[in-house]
């Protein structure tokens, strides 16, 4: 059982690495870091802060873009090629296949974040800029967010097409980044007498959907503030809880999907 899952994960990772679009995304991400390095000297002695801001933004944005793109296409591609029928005709349980796909995508994201993080850290070291420990916490939390996004993408791909899955994942990712704003906006809607249906939907979203801003510590990094280990640990557990729910639900749906 575990061997099947590992084999599926490795196959998924290799298939994702072969995709040329990923190299284009990585190129643009590194180019964006280079842009931050170029405009730094014109920022009135704020070049280090600019480099860190732009670098972390590039790492965060492109990691999540890859998570969405790979997450919504991996299962669909195998359905199109009909290779999924060959795999599932063997003694491979569908939940093992589904989780193996996620592990493969997660491994890809880990490699990408590590590569881009190494690039940014090396740029700072070559420039002689101090590399705060909070920067490594930022790298880890970006990875946690991208894993949740990948799990959401795989969840939707378990029963929908890539286009629908992509739009749904992108929309929910944007909503997850706006959770604090929605929390602040809800009391105003209640005071204005907004319909109870809309209030109920927004309240459910705020209470159920993950707050992705929890994984953003760019301000702490750029202004030299520390990120406590307890915060990173709690954020990791927070991500693990949502991953467990998404993967369990996605596996359950995928197990009951009719491929014919």
C-alpha positions as CSV (number, residue, x, y, z in Angstrom):
1,X,0.0,0.0,0.0
2,X,2.7,2.5,1.0
3,X,4.9,1.3,-1.9
4,X,2.1,2.1,-4.3
5,X,1.6,5.6,-2.9
6,X,5.4,6.3,-3.1
7,X,5.5,5.1,-6.7
8,X,2.5,7.3,-7.7
9,X,4.1,10.3,-5.9
10,X,7.4,9.8,-7.7
11,X,5.6,9.4,-11.1
12,X,3.6,12.6,-10.4
13,X,6.7,14.5,-9.5
14,X,8.6,13.4,-12.6
15,X,5.6,14.3,-14.8
16,X,5.3,17.7,-13.3
17,X,9.0,18.4,-13.7
18,X,8.8,17.6,-17.4
19,X,6.2,20.3,-17.9
20,X,7.9,23.2,-19.6
21,X,5.4,25.7,-18.2
22,X,7.0,25.2,-14.8
23,X,10.4,26.3,-16.1
24,X,8.8,29.5,-17.5
25,X,7.2,30.3,-14.2
26,X,10.5,29.7,-12.4
27,X,12.3,31.9,-14.9
28,X,9.8,34.8,-14.3
29,X,10.1,34.3,-10.6
30,X,13.9,34.6,-10.6
31,X,13.7,37.5,-13.1
32,X,11.3,39.3,-10.6
33,X,13.9,38.8,-7.9
34,X,16.5,40.2,-10.2
35,X,14.3,43.2,-10.8
36,X,14.1,43.8,-7.1
37,X,17.9,43.6,-7.0
38,X,18.2,46.2,-9.8
39,X,15.8,48.8,-8.4
40,X,17.1,48.5,-4.9
41,X,19.9,51.1,-5.3
42,X,17.4,53.7,-6.3
43,X,15.3,53.3,-3.2
44,X,17.1,55.6,-0.8
45,X,19.0,53.0,1.3
46,X,16.0,50.7,1.3
47,X,17.6,48.3,-1.2
48,X,17.6,45.3,1.2
49,X,14.0,45.8,2.1
50,X,13.0,46.1,-1.5
51,X,14.9,42.9,-2.4
52,X,13.3,40.9,0.4
53,X,9.8,42.3,-0.4
54,X,10.0,41.5,-4.1
55,X,11.8,38.2,-3.5
56,X,9.2,36.9,-1.0
57,X,6.4,38.1,-3.2
58,X,7.8,36.3,-6.2
59,X,8.3,33.1,-4.1
60,X,4.8,33.3,-2.6
61,X,2.9,34.2,-5.8
62,X,4.6,31.7,-8.2
63,X,4.5,28.9,-5.7
64,X,0.8,29.2,-5.4
65,X,0.4,29.6,-9.2
66,X,2.3,26.3,-9.6
67,X,0.1,24.7,-6.9
68,X,-3.1,25.7,-8.8
69,X,-1.8,24.7,-12.2
70,X,-0.3,21.4,-11.3
71,X,-3.1,20.5,-8.8
72,X,-5.9,20.9,-11.3
73,X,-4.2,19.2,-14.3
74,X,-2.4,16.1,-12.8
75,X,-5.5,13.9,-12.4
76,X,-7.1,15.3,-15.6
77,X,-4.0,14.5,-17.7
78,X,-4.0,10.9,-16.6
79,X,-7.7,10.7,-17.4
80,X,-7.1,12.1,-20.8
81,X,-4.3,9.7,-21.5
82,X,-6.3,6.9,-19.9
83,X,-3.3,5.9,-17.8
84,X,-5.4,6.2,-14.7
85,X,-7.4,3.1,-15.8
86,X,-4.2,1.1,-16.0
87,X,-3.1,2.2,-12.5
88,X,-6.5,1.7,-10.8
89,X,-7.0,-1.7,-12.5
90,X,-4.1,-3.0,-10.4
91,X,-4.5,-3.5,-6.6
92,X,-4.2,0.3,-6.0
93,X,-6.9,1.8,-3.8
94,X,-8.2,5.2,-5.1
95,X,-7.4,7.0,-1.8
96,X,-3.8,5.8,-2.1
97,X,-3.7,7.1,-5.7
98,X,-5.2,10.5,-4.7
99,X,-2.9,11.0,-1.7
100,X,0.0,9.9,-3.8
101,X,-0.8,12.6,-6.3
102,X,-0.8,15.2,-3.6
103,X,2.6,13.9,-2.2
104,X,4.0,14.2,-5.7
105,X,2.7,17.8,-6.1
106,X,3.9,18.6,-2.6
107,X,7.4,17.4,-3.4
108,X,7.5,19.6,-6.5
109,X,6.4,22.6,-4.4
110,X,9.1,21.8,-1.8
111,X,11.8,21.6,-4.5
112,X,10.6,24.9,-6.1
113,X,10.4,26.8,-2.8
114,X,13.8,25.4,-1.8
115,X,15.3,26.5,-5.1
116,X,13.8,30.0,-5.1
117,X,14.6,30.4,-1.4
118,X,18.2,29.4,-2.0
119,X,18.4,31.9,-4.9
120,X,17.0,34.8,-2.7
121,X,19.2,33.9,0.3
122,X,22.3,33.7,-2.0
123,X,21.6,37.1,-3.5
124,X,21.4,38.6,0.0
125,X,24.6,36.9,1.1
126,X,26.5,38.0,-2.1
127,X,25.4,41.6,-1.4
128,X,26.5,41.4,2.2
129,X,23.0,41.8,3.6
130,X,22.2,40.2,6.9
131,X,20.0,37.1,6.5
132,X,17.5,37.1,9.4
133,X,16.2,33.8,10.8
134,X,12.7,35.1,10.2
135,X,13.4,34.7,6.5
136,X,13.5,31.0,6.8
137,X,10.2,31.0,8.7
138,X,8.7,33.0,5.8
139,X,10.0,30.3,3.4
140,X,8.4,27.5,5.4
141,X,5.0,29.3,5.8
142,X,4.9,30.1,2.1
143,X,5.3,26.3,1.5
144,X,2.5,25.6,3.9
145,X,0.1,28.0,2.1
146,X,1.0,26.5,-1.3
147,X,0.3,23.0,0.0
148,X,-3.1,24.0,1.1
149,X,-3.8,25.6,-2.3
150,X,-2.6,22.4,-4.0
151,X,-4.9,20.3,-1.8
152,X,-7.8,22.6,-2.7
153,X,-7.0,22.2,-6.4
154,X,-6.8,18.4,-6.1
155,X,-10.0,18.4,-4.1
156,X,-11.9,20.1,-7.0
157,X,-10.1,18.1,-9.6
158,X,-11.5,14.9,-8.0
159,X,-14.9,15.7,-9.5
160,X,-14.5,18.6,-11.9
161,X,-12.7,19.7,-15.1
162,X,-9.4,21.6,-15.0
163,X,-11.0,25.0,-16.0
164,X,-13.7,24.8,-13.3
165,X,-11.3,23.5,-10.7
166,X,-8.8,26.3,-11.6
167,X,-11.4,29.1,-11.3
168,X,-12.8,27.7,-8.0
169,X,-9.3,27.2,-6.5
170,X,-8.3,30.7,-7.6
171,X,-11.5,32.3,-6.2
172,X,-11.2,30.5,-2.9
173,X,-7.5,31.4,-2.6
174,X,-8.4,35.1,-3.1
175,X,-11.2,34.8,-0.5
176,X,-8.8,33.1,1.9
177,X,-6.5,36.2,1.6
178,X,-9.4,38.5,2.4
179,X,-10.6,36.7,5.6
180,X,-9.5,39.6,8.0
181,X,-11.3,42.1,5.8
182,X,-14.5,40.0,5.8
183,X,-14.3,39.7,9.5
184,X,-14.1,43.5,9.9
185,X,-16.8,44.0,7.3
186,X,-19.4,41.6,8.8
187,X,-20.6,43.9,11.7
188,X,-21.2,46.7,9.2
189,X,-23.4,44.4,7.1
190,X,-25.4,43.4,10.2
191,X,-25.9,47.0,11.2
192,X,-27.0,47.9,7.6
193,X,-29.7,45.2,7.7
194,X,-28.1,43.1,5.0
195,X,-30.0,39.9,4.1
196,X,-29.5,37.0,6.5
197,X,-28.6,34.7,3.7
198,X,-25.6,36.7,2.7
199,X,-24.6,37.2,6.3
200,X,-24.9,33.5,6.9
201,X,-22.7,32.7,3.9
202,X,-20.0,35.2,4.8
203,X,-20.1,34.1,8.5
204,X,-19.6,30.5,7.3
205,X,-16.7,31.4,5.1
206,X,-15.0,33.4,7.8
207,X,-15.4,30.6,10.4
208,X,-14.6,27.6,8.1
209,X,-12.2,28.7,5.4
210,X,-8.5,29.0,6.2
211,X,-7.1,32.5,6.8
212,X,-4.1,32.5,4.4
213,X,-2.8,35.8,5.9
214,X,-1.7,33.6,8.8
215,X,1.1,32.3,6.6
216,X,2.4,35.8,5.7
217,X,5.3,37.2,7.8
218,X,6.9,39.5,5.2
219,X,6.5,42.6,7.4
220,X,8.3,40.9,10.3
221,X,11.2,39.9,7.9
222,X,11.6,43.3,6.2
223,X,11.5,45.2,9.5
224,X,13.8,42.9,11.4
225,X,11.2,41.6,13.7
226,X,11.4,38.0,14.9
227,X,8.9,35.2,14.2
228,X,8.5,33.0,17.3
229,X,8.9,29.3,16.9
230,X,5.5,28.9,18.6
231,X,3.9,30.9,15.8
232,X,5.5,28.8,13.1
233,X,4.5,25.6,14.9
234,X,0.9,26.7,15.3
235,X,0.7,27.7,11.7
236,X,2.1,24.3,10.6
237,X,-0.6,22.5,12.7
238,X,-3.2,24.9,11.3
239,X,-2.1,23.9,7.8
240,X,-1.9,20.2,8.6
241,X,-5.5,20.3,9.9
242,X,-6.9,21.7,6.7
243,X,-4.7,19.4,4.6
244,X,-6.2,16.4,6.5
245,X,-9.7,17.6,5.9
246,X,-9.2,18.4,2.2
247,X,-7.3,15.2,1.4
248,X,-9.8,13.0,3.3
249,X,-12.8,14.6,1.6
250,X,-11.1,14.6,-1.8
251,X,-10.2,10.9,-1.5
252,X,-13.7,10.0,-0.5
253,X,-15.2,11.8,-3.5
254,X,-12.5,10.4,-5.9
255,X,-13.3,6.9,-4.6
256,X,-16.9,7.3,-5.7
257,X,-16.2,8.9,-9.0
258,X,-17.4,7.2,-12.1
259,X,-14.8,7.4,-14.9
260,X,-17.0,6.0,-17.6
